[in-house]
Amino acid sequence: VPSTRPNQDLLVSCVVRWLADPYETQGAKAACLKVLSEETARLRPPADLETWIISLLFQEVCRHPMQHSPDLQQLLCLLHVPPHPSSVRCLLGSSQDPGYLMTLWGCLCNWLPQAPWMSGQACEAWCRAGPPLYALLRAMLVAFSQLPDSRNLCRSAIMALAALGTSSSSISTQAPALLLMLFHDGPVLPAEVWMPLLPLLDYLSQFSEQAVELGTRLRSLASGGFWTAPRLGGQMAS
């Protein structure tokens, strides 16, 4: 009897396109995501799952950078563990175009973080520690810090995120909290990467306690003669 299971490549392509469609309903997307979860658990080796899922997300964002749905972040909920910087670096390292890297970063920073839609997903335990999207952005910044011209890449990424905090976008109120998280748990970066952020933080401090805290920490580093941020719970991942 011929198998009635769909071709996996076709299935994955359809599910990712549905997730990326800003006009499709959440109910339809959740049903498709559940099917994809079952198929990946059956066919995809766990060791390959992380790189595969993240590559699907990156490819779809770059295919339509101006017209895609933030629901693509639900693909991260198929992972058993948070995205690892080495997996992200492997995917980003082949690109020598800073414009491509910043476009990808900017698109993801503009997403409102989402909780998993389905209960009992493989990622549920680690997802409850914070938005899966934030874990991906942290892994991306660590990866940037290990690429050529890392200081300019990281400075551009941090400044772009801070600029969102001054905008009228829906993510603006969350930008300072994300910046503080990246300072605590992201890569160890030279002070010259963080210090240009201070004028924007002074403005954001009118509205955000996180901006006040980050600005205070950066000024403390500067007055203490430090040239790199301390390892406040974070480390350079390999």
Rosetta constraint file for C-alpha pairs under 8 A:
AtomPair CA 6 CA 10 HARMONIC 7.23 0.50
AtomPair CA 6 CA 11 HARMONIC 6.33 0.50
AtomPair CA 7 CA 11 HARMONIC 6.12 0.50
AtomPair CA 8 CA 12 HARMONIC 6.01 0.50
AtomPair CA 8 CA 39 HARMONIC 7.64 0.50
AtomPair CA 9 CA 13 HARMONIC 6.12 0.50
AtomPair CA 10 CA 14 HARMONIC 6.20 0.50
AtomPair CA 11 CA 15 HARMONIC 6.19 0.50
AtomPair CA 11 CA 36 HARMONIC 7.49 0.50
AtomPair CA 12 CA 16 HARMONIC 6.08 0.50
AtomPair CA 12 CA 36 HARMONIC 6.85 0.50
AtomPair CA 13 CA 17 HARMONIC 6.16 0.50
AtomPair CA 14 CA 18 HARMONIC 6.15 0.50
AtomPair CA 15 CA 19 HARMONIC 6.16 0.50
AtomPair CA 15 CA 29 HARMONIC 7.49 0.50
AtomPair CA 15 CA 32 HARMONIC 5.79 0.50
AtomPair CA 15 CA 33 HARMONIC 6.68 0.50
AtomPair CA 15 CA 36 HARMONIC 7.21 0.50
AtomPair CA 16 CA 20 HARMONIC 6.12 0.50
AtomPair CA 16 CA 56 HARMONIC 7.49 0.50
AtomPair CA 16 CA 57 HARMONIC 7.91 0.50
AtomPair CA 16 CA 60 HARMONIC 7.53 0.50
AtomPair CA 16 CA 72 HARMONIC 7.27 0.50
AtomPair CA 17 CA 21 HARMONIC 6.15 0.50
AtomPair CA 17 CA 60 HARMONIC 7.77 0.50
AtomPair CA 18 CA 24 HARMONIC 6.66 0.50
AtomPair CA 18 CA 29 HARMONIC 6.21 0.50
AtomPair CA 18 CA 32 HARMONIC 8.00 0.50
AtomPair CA 19 CA 24 HARMONIC 7.66 0.50
AtomPair CA 19 CA 29 HARMONIC 5.74 0.50
AtomPair CA 19 CA 69 HARMONIC 6.80 0.50
AtomPair CA 19 CA 71 HARMONIC 5.66 0.50
AtomPair CA 19 CA 72 HARMONIC 5.36 0.50
AtomPair CA 20 CA 60 HARMONIC 7.25 0.50
AtomPair CA 20 CA 68 HARMONIC 4.90 0.50
AtomPair CA 20 CA 69 HARMONIC 4.68 0.50
AtomPair CA 20 CA 70 HARMONIC 7.25 0.50
AtomPair CA 20 CA 71 HARMONIC 6.52 0.50
AtomPair CA 20 CA 72 HARMONIC 5.65 0.50
AtomPair CA 21 CA 68 HARMONIC 5.91 0.50
AtomPair CA 21 CA 69 HARMONIC 5.73 0.50
AtomPair CA 22 CA 67 HARMONIC 7.51 0.50
AtomPair CA 22 CA 68 HARMONIC 5.89 0.50
AtomPair CA 22 CA 69 HARMONIC 4.60 0.50
AtomPair CA 24 CA 28 HARMONIC 7.07 0.50
AtomPair CA 24 CA 29 HARMONIC 7.16 0.50
AtomPair CA 25 CA 29 HARMONIC 6.41 0.50
AtomPair CA 26 CA 30 HARMONIC 5.94 0.50
AtomPair CA 27 CA 31 HARMONIC 6.30 0.50
AtomPair CA 28 CA 32 HARMONIC 6.34 0.50
AtomPair CA 29 CA 33 HARMONIC 6.07 0.50
AtomPair CA 30 CA 34 HARMONIC 6.20 0.50
AtomPair CA 30 CA 117 HARMONIC 6.73 0.50
AtomPair CA 30 CA 118 HARMONIC 7.34 0.50
AtomPair CA 31 CA 35 HARMONIC 6.53 0.50
AtomPair CA 32 CA 36 HARMONIC 6.28 0.50
AtomPair CA 33 CA 37 HARMONIC 6.08 0.50
AtomPair CA 33 CA 74 HARMONIC 7.98 0.50
AtomPair CA 33 CA 75 HARMONIC 7.71 0.50
AtomPair CA 34 CA 38 HARMONIC 6.37 0.50
AtomPair CA 34 CA 118 HARMONIC 7.75 0.50
AtomPair CA 35 CA 39 HARMONIC 6.26 0.50
AtomPair CA 36 CA 40 HARMONIC 6.02 0.50
AtomPair CA 37 CA 41 HARMONIC 6.15 0.50
AtomPair CA 37 CA 78 HARMONIC 6.21 0.50
AtomPair CA 38 CA 42 HARMONIC 6.34 0.50
AtomPair CA 39 CA 43 HARMONIC 6.06 0.50
AtomPair CA 39 CA 44 HARMONIC 7.75 0.50
AtomPair CA 40 CA 44 HARMONIC 4.89 0.50
AtomPair CA 40 CA 49 HARMONIC 7.81 0.50
AtomPair CA 41 CA 45 HARMONIC 7.84 0.50
AtomPair CA 41 CA 46 HARMONIC 7.95 0.50
AtomPair CA 44 CA 48 HARMONIC 6.90 0.50
AtomPair CA 44 CA 49 HARMONIC 6.26 0.50
AtomPair CA 45 CA 49 HARMONIC 6.31 0.50
AtomPair CA 46 CA 50 HARMONIC 7.55 0.50
AtomPair CA 48 CA 52 HARMONIC 6.16 0.50
AtomPair CA 49 CA 53 HARMONIC 6.02 0.50
AtomPair CA 49 CA 79 HARMONIC 7.06 0.50
AtomPair CA 50 CA 54 HARMONIC 6.17 0.50
AtomPair CA 50 CA 79 HARMONIC 6.21 0.50
AtomPair CA 50 CA 83 HARMONIC 6.85 0.50
AtomPair CA 50 CA 87 HARMONIC 7.19 0.50
AtomPair CA 51 CA 55 HARMONIC 5.96 0.50
AtomPair CA 51 CA 87 HARMONIC 5.68 0.50
AtomPair CA 51 CA 88 HARMONIC 7.37 0.50
AtomPair CA 51 CA 91 HARMONIC 7.63 0.50
AtomPair CA 52 CA 56 HARMONIC 6.29 0.50
AtomPair CA 53 CA 57 HARMONIC 6.44 0.50
AtomPair CA 53 CA 75 HARMONIC 6.53 0.50
AtomPair CA 53 CA 76 HARMONIC 7.01 0.50
AtomPair CA 53 CA 78 HARMONIC 7.80 0.50
AtomPair CA 53 CA 79 HARMONIC 7.81 0.50
AtomPair CA 54 CA 58 HARMONIC 6.17 0.50
AtomPair CA 54 CA 75 HARMONIC 7.85 0.50
AtomPair CA 54 CA 76 HARMONIC 7.31 0.50
AtomPair CA 54 CA 88 HARMONIC 7.51 0.50
AtomPair CA 55 CA 59 HARMONIC 5.94 0.50
AtomPair CA 55 CA 91 HARMONIC 6.88 0.50
AtomPair CA 56 CA 60 HARMONIC 6.24 0.50
AtomPair CA 57 CA 61 HARMONIC 6.28 0.50
AtomPair CA 57 CA 72 HARMONIC 6.40 0.50
AtomPair CA 57 CA 73 HARMONIC 7.43 0.50
AtomPair CA 57 CA 75 HARMONIC 7.16 0.50
AtomPair CA 58 CA 62 HARMONIC 6.14 0.50
AtomPair CA 58 CA 104 HARMONIC 7.35 0.50
AtomPair CA 59 CA 63 HARMONIC 5.99 0.50
AtomPair CA 60 CA 64 HARMONIC 6.47 0.50
AtomPair CA 60 CA 68 HARMONIC 7.93 0.50
AtomPair CA 61 CA 65 HARMONIC 5.21 0.50
AtomPair CA 61 CA 68 HARMONIC 6.65 0.50
AtomPair CA 61 CA 104 HARMONIC 7.06 0.50
AtomPair CA 61 CA 107 HARMONIC 7.46 0.50
AtomPair CA 62 CA 104 HARMONIC 6.66 0.50
AtomPair CA 64 CA 68 HARMONIC 6.03 0.50
AtomPair CA 65 CA 103 HARMONIC 7.65 0.50
AtomPair CA 65 CA 104 HARMONIC 7.71 0.50
AtomPair CA 65 CA 107 HARMONIC 6.78 0.50
AtomPair CA 70 CA 108 HARMONIC 7.93 0.50
AtomPair CA 70 CA 111 HARMONIC 5.44 0.50
AtomPair CA 70 CA 112 HARMONIC 7.10 0.50
AtomPair CA 71 CA 114 HARMONIC 7.89 0.50
AtomPair CA 73 CA 77 HARMONIC 7.66 0.50
AtomPair CA 73 CA 114 HARMONIC 7.51 0.50
AtomPair CA 73 CA 132 HARMONIC 7.58 0.50
AtomPair CA 73 CA 133 HARMONIC 6.39 0.50
AtomPair CA 74 CA 78 HARMONIC 7.64 0.50
AtomPair CA 74 CA 114 HARMONIC 7.66 0.50
AtomPair CA 74 CA 116 HARMONIC 6.48 0.50
AtomPair CA 74 CA 117 HARMONIC 7.55 0.50
AtomPair CA 75 CA 79 HARMONIC 7.85 0.50
AtomPair CA 76 CA 123 HARMONIC 7.95 0.50
AtomPair CA 76 CA 132 HARMONIC 6.48 0.50
AtomPair CA 76 CA 133 HARMONIC 7.68 0.50
AtomPair CA 77 CA 116 HARMONIC 6.26 0.50
AtomPair CA 77 CA 121 HARMONIC 6.74 0.50
AtomPair CA 77 CA 122 HARMONIC 7.06 0.50
AtomPair CA 77 CA 123 HARMONIC 5.32 0.50
AtomPair CA 77 CA 124 HARMONIC 7.38 0.50
AtomPair CA 77 CA 127 HARMONIC 7.64 0.50
AtomPair CA 77 CA 132 HARMONIC 7.26 0.50
AtomPair CA 78 CA 121 HARMONIC 6.83 0.50
AtomPair CA 78 CA 122 HARMONIC 6.16 0.50
AtomPair CA 78 CA 123 HARMONIC 6.29 0.50
AtomPair CA 79 CA 83 HARMONIC 7.77 0.50
AtomPair CA 79 CA 122 HARMONIC 6.33 0.50
AtomPair CA 79 CA 123 HARMONIC 5.50 0.50
AtomPair CA 80 CA 122 HARMONIC 5.08 0.50
AtomPair CA 80 CA 123 HARMONIC 4.85 0.50
AtomPair CA 81 CA 123 HARMONIC 6.23 0.50
AtomPair CA 81 CA 126 HARMONIC 6.62 0.50
AtomPair CA 82 CA 123 HARMONIC 7.81 0.50
AtomPair CA 82 CA 126 HARMONIC 6.81 0.50
AtomPair CA 82 CA 127 HARMONIC 7.97 0.50
AtomPair CA 82 CA 132 HARMONIC 7.17 0.50
AtomPair CA 82 CA 135 HARMONIC 6.18 0.50
AtomPair CA 82 CA 136 HARMONIC 7.43 0.50
AtomPair CA 83 CA 87 HARMONIC 7.21 0.50
AtomPair CA 83 CA 88 HARMONIC 7.42 0.50
AtomPair CA 83 CA 135 HARMONIC 6.46 0.50
AtomPair CA 83 CA 136 HARMONIC 5.67 0.50
AtomPair CA 83 CA 139 HARMONIC 6.38 0.50
AtomPair CA 84 CA 88 HARMONIC 6.59 0.50
AtomPair CA 84 CA 139 HARMONIC 5.90 0.50
AtomPair CA 85 CA 89 HARMONIC 5.87 0.50
AtomPair CA 85 CA 139 HARMONIC 4.39 0.50
AtomPair CA 85 CA 140 HARMONIC 6.43 0.50
AtomPair CA 85 CA 142 HARMONIC 5.99 0.50
AtomPair CA 85 CA 143 HARMONIC 5.45 0.50
AtomPair CA 85 CA 237 HARMONIC 6.25 0.50
AtomPair CA 85 CA 238 HARMONIC 6.86 0.50
AtomPair CA 86 CA 90 HARMONIC 6.11 0.50
AtomPair CA 86 CA 143 HARMONIC 7.02 0.50
AtomPair CA 86 CA 237 HARMONIC 7.35 0.50
AtomPair CA 86 CA 238 HARMONIC 5.85 0.50
AtomPair CA 87 CA 91 HARMONIC 6.59 0.50
AtomPair CA 88 CA 92 HARMONIC 6.15 0.50
AtomPair CA 88 CA 139 HARMONIC 6.64 0.50
AtomPair CA 88 CA 140 HARMONIC 6.22 0.50
AtomPair CA 88 CA 143 HARMONIC 6.37 0.50
AtomPair CA 89 CA 93 HARMONIC 5.37 0.50
AtomPair CA 89 CA 140 HARMONIC 7.37 0.50
AtomPair CA 89 CA 143 HARMONIC 4.78 0.50
AtomPair CA 89 CA 144 HARMONIC 7.49 0.50
AtomPair CA 89 CA 146 HARMONIC 7.78 0.50
AtomPair CA 89 CA 147 HARMONIC 7.85 0.50
AtomPair CA 90 CA 94 HARMONIC 7.27 0.50
AtomPair CA 92 CA 101 HARMONIC 7.48 0.50
AtomPair CA 92 CA 143 HARMONIC 7.75 0.50
AtomPair CA 93 CA 147 HARMONIC 6.69 0.50
AtomPair CA 95 CA 100 HARMONIC 7.63 0.50
AtomPair CA 95 CA 101 HARMONIC 7.73 0.50
AtomPair CA 97 CA 101 HARMONIC 6.68 0.50
AtomPair CA 98 CA 102 HARMONIC 6.08 0.50
AtomPair CA 98 CA 153 HARMONIC 7.12 0.50
AtomPair CA 99 CA 103 HARMONIC 6.01 0.50
AtomPair CA 100 CA 104 HARMONIC 6.23 0.50
AtomPair CA 101 CA 105 HARMONIC 6.16 0.50
AtomPair CA 102 CA 106 HARMONIC 5.84 0.50
AtomPair CA 102 CA 153 HARMONIC 7.90 0.50
AtomPair CA 102 CA 156 HARMONIC 7.63 0.50
AtomPair CA 102 CA 157 HARMONIC 6.70 0.50
AtomPair CA 103 CA 107 HARMONIC 6.16 0.50
AtomPair CA 104 CA 108 HARMONIC 6.43 0.50
AtomPair CA 105 CA 109 HARMONIC 6.12 0.50
AtomPair CA 105 CA 137 HARMONIC 7.73 0.50
AtomPair CA 105 CA 140 HARMONIC 7.99 0.50
AtomPair CA 105 CA 157 HARMONIC 7.01 0.50
AtomPair CA 106 CA 110 HARMONIC 6.31 0.50
AtomPair CA 106 CA 157 HARMONIC 7.84 0.50
AtomPair CA 106 CA 160 HARMONIC 7.07 0.50
AtomPair CA 106 CA 161 HARMONIC 7.53 0.50
AtomPair CA 107 CA 111 HARMONIC 6.96 0.50
AtomPair CA 108 CA 133 HARMONIC 7.89 0.50
AtomPair CA 108 CA 137 HARMONIC 7.64 0.50
AtomPair CA 109 CA 137 HARMONIC 7.74 0.50
AtomPair CA 109 CA 161 HARMONIC 6.63 0.50
AtomPair CA 109 CA 171 HARMONIC 7.84 0.50
AtomPair CA 110 CA 164 HARMONIC 7.79 0.50
AtomPair CA 110 CA 169 HARMONIC 7.86 0.50
AtomPair CA 110 CA 170 HARMONIC 8.00 0.50
AtomPair CA 110 CA 171 HARMONIC 6.08 0.50
AtomPair CA 111 CA 171 HARMONIC 6.88 0.50
AtomPair CA 112 CA 170 HARMONIC 7.27 0.50
AtomPair CA 112 CA 171 HARMONIC 5.92 0.50
AtomPair CA 113 CA 131 HARMONIC 5.94 0.50
AtomPair CA 113 CA 132 HARMONIC 7.56 0.50
AtomPair CA 113 CA 133 HARMONIC 5.90 0.50
AtomPair CA 113 CA 134 HARMONIC 7.54 0.50
AtomPair CA 114 CA 131 HARMONIC 6.51 0.50
AtomPair CA 114 CA 132 HARMONIC 7.72 0.50
AtomPair CA 114 CA 133 HARMONIC 7.61 0.50
AtomPair CA 115 CA 127 HARMONIC 7.49 0.50
AtomPair CA 115 CA 131 HARMONIC 6.41 0.50
AtomPair CA 115 CA 132 HARMONIC 7.66 0.50
AtomPair CA 116 CA 121 HARMONIC 7.89 0.50
AtomPair CA 116 CA 124 HARMONIC 7.39 0.50
AtomPair CA 116 CA 127 HARMONIC 7.58 0.50
AtomPair CA 119 CA 124 HARMONIC 7.31 0.50
AtomPair CA 120 CA 124 HARMONIC 6.43 0.50
AtomPair CA 123 CA 127 HARMONIC 5.80 0.50
AtomPair CA 124 CA 128 HARMONIC 6.32 0.50
AtomPair CA 125 CA 129 HARMONIC 7.38 0.50
AtomPair CA 126 CA 130 HARMONIC 7.50 0.50
AtomPair CA 127 CA 131 HARMONIC 5.99 0.50
AtomPair CA 127 CA 132 HARMONIC 5.63 0.50
AtomPair CA 130 CA 134 HARMONIC 7.14 0.50
AtomPair CA 130 CA 135 HARMONIC 7.63 0.50
AtomPair CA 131 CA 135 HARMONIC 6.84 0.50
AtomPair CA 132 CA 136 HARMONIC 6.50 0.50
AtomPair CA 133 CA 137 HARMONIC 6.32 0.50
AtomPair CA 134 CA 138 HARMONIC 6.11 0.50
AtomPair CA 134 CA 178 HARMONIC 7.34 0.50
AtomPair CA 135 CA 139 HARMONIC 6.27 0.50
AtomPair CA 136 CA 140 HARMONIC 6.15 0.50
AtomPair CA 137 CA 141 HARMONIC 6.24 0.50
AtomPair CA 138 CA 142 HARMONIC 6.32 0.50
AtomPair CA 138 CA 182 HARMONIC 6.19 0.50
AtomPair CA 138 CA 185 HARMONIC 7.59 0.50
AtomPair CA 138 CA 186 HARMONIC 5.69 0.50
AtomPair CA 139 CA 143 HARMONIC 6.14 0.50
AtomPair CA 139 CA 186 HARMONIC 7.73 0.50
AtomPair CA 140 CA 144 HARMONIC 6.12 0.50
AtomPair CA 141 CA 145 HARMONIC 6.27 0.50
AtomPair CA 141 CA 154 HARMONIC 6.62 0.50
AtomPair CA 141 CA 157 HARMONIC 7.72 0.50
AtomPair CA 141 CA 186 HARMONIC 6.91 0.50
AtomPair CA 141 CA 187 HARMONIC 7.03 0.50
AtomPair CA 142 CA 146 HARMONIC 6.73 0.50
AtomPair CA 142 CA 186 HARMONIC 6.29 0.50
AtomPair CA 142 CA 187 HARMONIC 5.12 0.50
AtomPair CA 142 CA 236 HARMONIC 6.59 0.50
AtomPair CA 142 CA 237 HARMONIC 6.74 0.50
AtomPair CA 143 CA 147 HARMONIC 6.61 0.50
AtomPair CA 144 CA 150 HARMONIC 5.74 0.50
AtomPair CA 144 CA 153 HARMONIC 6.24 0.50
AtomPair CA 144 CA 154 HARMONIC 6.12 0.50
AtomPair CA 145 CA 150 HARMONIC 4.74 0.50
AtomPair CA 145 CA 151 HARMONIC 6.88 0.50
AtomPair CA 145 CA 153 HARMONIC 7.51 0.50
AtomPair CA 145 CA 154 HARMONIC 6.33 0.50
AtomPair CA 145 CA 187 HARMONIC 6.95 0.50
AtomPair CA 145 CA 189 HARMONIC 7.58 0.50
AtomPair CA 146 CA 150 HARMONIC 6.20 0.50
AtomPair CA 149 CA 153 HARMONIC 6.38 0.50
AtomPair CA 150 CA 154 HARMONIC 5.96 0.50
AtomPair CA 151 CA 155 HARMONIC 5.97 0.50
AtomPair CA 151 CA 189 HARMONIC 7.83 0.50
AtomPair CA 151 CA 190 HARMONIC 7.76 0.50
AtomPair CA 151 CA 193 HARMONIC 6.31 0.50
AtomPair CA 152 CA 156 HARMONIC 5.97 0.50
AtomPair CA 152 CA 193 HARMONIC 7.66 0.50
AtomPair CA 153 CA 157 HARMONIC 6.15 0.50
AtomPair CA 154 CA 158 HARMONIC 6.11 0.50
AtomPair CA 154 CA 193 HARMONIC 6.83 0.50
AtomPair CA 155 CA 159 HARMONIC 6.04 0.50
AtomPair CA 155 CA 193 HARMONIC 4.88 0.50
AtomPair CA 155 CA 194 HARMONIC 6.90 0.50
AtomPair CA 156 CA 160 HARMONIC 5.97 0.50
AtomPair CA 157 CA 161 HARMONIC 6.31 0.50
AtomPair CA 158 CA 162 HARMONIC 6.23 0.50
AtomPair CA 158 CA 179 HARMONIC 7.35 0.50
AtomPair CA 158 CA 194 HARMONIC 7.67 0.50
AtomPair CA 158 CA 197 HARMONIC 7.71 0.50
AtomPair CA 159 CA 163 HARMONIC 6.05 0.50
AtomPair CA 159 CA 196 HARMONIC 7.85 0.50
AtomPair CA 159 CA 197 HARMONIC 6.35 0.50
AtomPair CA 160 CA 164 HARMONIC 6.52 0.50
AtomPair CA 161 CA 165 HARMONIC 6.93 0.50
AtomPair CA 161 CA 175 HARMONIC 6.31 0.50
AtomPair CA 161 CA 179 HARMONIC 7.43 0.50
AtomPair CA 162 CA 166 HARMONIC 7.13 0.50
AtomPair CA 162 CA 175 HARMONIC 6.29 0.50
AtomPair CA 162 CA 176 HARMONIC 6.98 0.50
AtomPair CA 162 CA 179 HARMONIC 7.37 0.50
AtomPair CA 162 CA 197 HARMONIC 7.33 0.50
AtomPair CA 162 CA 200 HARMONIC 6.76 0.50
AtomPair CA 162 CA 201 HARMONIC 7.69 0.50
AtomPair CA 163 CA 167 HARMONIC 6.68 0.50
AtomPair CA 163 CA 200 HARMONIC 7.37 0.50
AtomPair CA 164 CA 168 HARMONIC 7.94 0.50
AtomPair CA 164 CA 169 HARMONIC 7.07 0.50
AtomPair CA 164 CA 171 HARMONIC 7.10 0.50
AtomPair CA 164 CA 172 HARMONIC 5.33 0.50
AtomPair CA 164 CA 175 HARMONIC 6.59 0.50
AtomPair CA 165 CA 171 HARMONIC 7.26 0.50
AtomPair CA 165 CA 172 HARMONIC 3.97 0.50
AtomPair CA 165 CA 173 HARMONIC 6.13 0.50
AtomPair CA 165 CA 174 HARMONIC 7.28 0.50
AtomPair CA 165 CA 175 HARMONIC 5.11 0.50
AtomPair CA 165 CA 176 HARMONIC 6.67 0.50
AtomPair CA 165 CA 204 HARMONIC 7.07 0.50
AtomPair CA 166 CA 172 HARMONIC 6.40 0.50
AtomPair CA 166 CA 200 HARMONIC 7.87 0.50
AtomPair CA 166 CA 203 HARMONIC 7.99 0.50
AtomPair CA 166 CA 204 HARMONIC 7.00 0.50
AtomPair CA 167 CA 172 HARMONIC 6.00 0.50
AtomPair CA 168 CA 172 HARMONIC 6.50 0.50
AtomPair CA 171 CA 175 HARMONIC 6.44 0.50
AtomPair CA 173 CA 208 HARMONIC 7.80 0.50
AtomPair CA 174 CA 178 HARMONIC 6.34 0.50
AtomPair CA 175 CA 179 HARMONIC 6.15 0.50
AtomPair CA 176 CA 180 HARMONIC 6.21 0.50
AtomPair CA 176 CA 204 HARMONIC 7.58 0.50
AtomPair CA 176 CA 208 HARMONIC 6.92 0.50
AtomPair CA 176 CA 210 HARMONIC 5.62 0.50
AtomPair CA 176 CA 211 HARMONIC 5.29 0.50
AtomPair CA 177 CA 181 HARMONIC 6.21 0.50
AtomPair CA 177 CA 210 HARMONIC 5.51 0.50
AtomPair CA 177 CA 211 HARMONIC 7.42 0.50
AtomPair CA 178 CA 182 HARMONIC 6.21 0.50
AtomPair CA 179 CA 183 HARMONIC 6.22 0.50
AtomPair CA 179 CA 214 HARMONIC 7.96 0.50
AtomPair CA 180 CA 184 HARMONIC 6.22 0.50
AtomPair CA 180 CA 210 HARMONIC 6.45 0.50
AtomPair CA 180 CA 211 HARMONIC 7.48 0.50
AtomPair CA 180 CA 213 HARMONIC 7.91 0.50
AtomPair CA 180 CA 214 HARMONIC 5.90 0.50
AtomPair CA 181 CA 185 HARMONIC 5.80 0.50
AtomPair CA 181 CA 186 HARMONIC 7.24 0.50
AtomPair CA 182 CA 186 HARMONIC 4.44 0.50
AtomPair CA 182 CA 187 HARMONIC 7.63 0.50
AtomPair CA 183 CA 187 HARMONIC 7.65 0.50
AtomPair CA 183 CA 214 HARMONIC 7.93 0.50
AtomPair CA 183 CA 229 HARMONIC 7.79 0.50
AtomPair CA 183 CA 232 HARMONIC 7.87 0.50
AtomPair CA 184 CA 231 HARMONIC 7.21 0.50
AtomPair CA 184 CA 232 HARMONIC 4.98 0.50
AtomPair CA 184 CA 233 HARMONIC 6.00 0.50
AtomPair CA 184 CA 234 HARMONIC 5.89 0.50
AtomPair CA 185 CA 231 HARMONIC 7.78 0.50
AtomPair CA 185 CA 232 HARMONIC 6.62 0.50
AtomPair CA 185 CA 233 HARMONIC 5.51 0.50
AtomPair CA 185 CA 234 HARMONIC 3.77 0.50
AtomPair CA 185 CA 235 HARMONIC 6.92 0.50
AtomPair CA 186 CA 234 HARMONIC 5.41 0.50
AtomPair CA 186 CA 235 HARMONIC 6.63 0.50
AtomPair CA 186 CA 236 HARMONIC 7.42 0.50
AtomPair CA 187 CA 234 HARMONIC 6.47 0.50
AtomPair CA 187 CA 235 HARMONIC 5.55 0.50
AtomPair CA 187 CA 236 HARMONIC 4.84 0.50
AtomPair CA 187 CA 237 HARMONIC 7.46 0.50
AtomPair CA 188 CA 228 HARMONIC 6.74 0.50
AtomPair CA 188 CA 229 HARMONIC 5.72 0.50
AtomPair CA 188 CA 230 HARMONIC 6.77 0.50
AtomPair CA 188 CA 231 HARMONIC 6.49 0.50
AtomPair CA 188 CA 234 HARMONIC 7.53 0.50
AtomPair CA 188 CA 235 HARMONIC 6.41 0.50
AtomPair CA 188 CA 236 HARMONIC 6.20 0.50
AtomPair CA 189 CA 193 HARMONIC 6.53 0.50
AtomPair CA 189 CA 194 HARMONIC 7.65 0.50
AtomPair CA 189 CA 228 HARMONIC 5.72 0.50
AtomPair CA 189 CA 229 HARMONIC 5.89 0.50
AtomPair CA 190 CA 194 HARMONIC 7.23 0.50
AtomPair CA 190 CA 227 HARMONIC 5.77 0.50
AtomPair CA 190 CA 228 HARMONIC 4.22 0.50
AtomPair CA 190 CA 229 HARMONIC 6.41 0.50
AtomPair CA 191 CA 195 HARMONIC 5.90 0.50
AtomPair CA 191 CA 221 HARMONIC 7.84 0.50
AtomPair CA 191 CA 222 HARMONIC 7.74 0.50
AtomPair CA 191 CA 226 HARMONIC 7.44 0.50
AtomPair CA 191 CA 227 HARMONIC 4.96 0.50
AtomPair CA 191 CA 228 HARMONIC 4.86 0.50
AtomPair CA 191 CA 229 HARMONIC 6.23 0.50
AtomPair CA 192 CA 196 HARMONIC 7.10 0.50
AtomPair CA 192 CA 227 HARMONIC 7.54 0.50
AtomPair CA 194 CA 198 HARMONIC 7.76 0.50
AtomPair CA 194 CA 218 HARMONIC 7.40 0.50
AtomPair CA 195 CA 218 HARMONIC 6.86 0.50
AtomPair CA 197 CA 201 HARMONIC 6.19 0.50
AtomPair CA 198 CA 202 HARMONIC 6.11 0.50
AtomPair CA 198 CA 215 HARMONIC 6.22 0.50
AtomPair CA 198 CA 218 HARMONIC 7.81 0.50
AtomPair CA 199 CA 203 HARMONIC 6.64 0.50
AtomPair CA 200 CA 204 HARMONIC 6.23 0.50
AtomPair CA 201 CA 205 HARMONIC 5.82 0.50
AtomPair CA 201 CA 211 HARMONIC 5.50 0.50
AtomPair CA 201 CA 212 HARMONIC 7.14 0.50
AtomPair CA 201 CA 214 HARMONIC 7.73 0.50
AtomPair CA 201 CA 215 HARMONIC 6.04 0.50
AtomPair CA 202 CA 206 HARMONIC 7.35 0.50
AtomPair CA 202 CA 211 HARMONIC 7.60 0.50
AtomPair CA 202 CA 212 HARMONIC 7.54 0.50
AtomPair CA 202 CA 215 HARMONIC 7.22 0.50
AtomPair CA 204 CA 208 HARMONIC 5.96 0.50
AtomPair CA 204 CA 211 HARMONIC 5.89 0.50
AtomPair CA 204 CA 212 HARMONIC 7.82 0.50
AtomPair CA 205 CA 209 HARMONIC 6.44 0.50
AtomPair CA 205 CA 210 HARMONIC 7.68 0.50
AtomPair CA 205 CA 211 HARMONIC 5.00 0.50
AtomPair CA 205 CA 212 HARMONIC 4.92 0.50
AtomPair CA 208 CA 212 HARMONIC 6.59 0.50
AtomPair CA 209 CA 213 HARMONIC 6.26 0.50
AtomPair CA 210 CA 214 HARMONIC 6.14 0.50
AtomPair CA 211 CA 215 HARMONIC 6.00 0.50
AtomPair CA 212 CA 216 HARMONIC 6.12 0.50
AtomPair CA 213 CA 217 HARMONIC 6.23 0.50
AtomPair CA 214 CA 218 HARMONIC 6.18 0.50
AtomPair CA 215 CA 219 HARMONIC 6.20 0.50
AtomPair CA 216 CA 220 HARMONIC 6.11 0.50
AtomPair CA 217 CA 221 HARMONIC 6.29 0.50
AtomPair CA 218 CA 222 HARMONIC 6.32 0.50
AtomPair CA 219 CA 223 HARMONIC 6.09 0.50
AtomPair CA 220 CA 224 HARMONIC 6.00 0.50
AtomPair CA 221 CA 225 HARMONIC 6.35 0.50
AtomPair CA 221 CA 226 HARMONIC 5.20 0.50
AtomPair CA 221 CA 227 HARMONIC 7.45 0.50
AtomPair CA 221 CA 228 HARMONIC 7.99 0.50
AtomPair CA 221 CA 229 HARMONIC 7.25 0.50
AtomPair CA 222 CA 226 HARMONIC 6.01 0.50
AtomPair CA 222 CA 227 HARMONIC 7.48 0.50
AtomPair CA 231 CA 235 HARMONIC 6.07 0.50
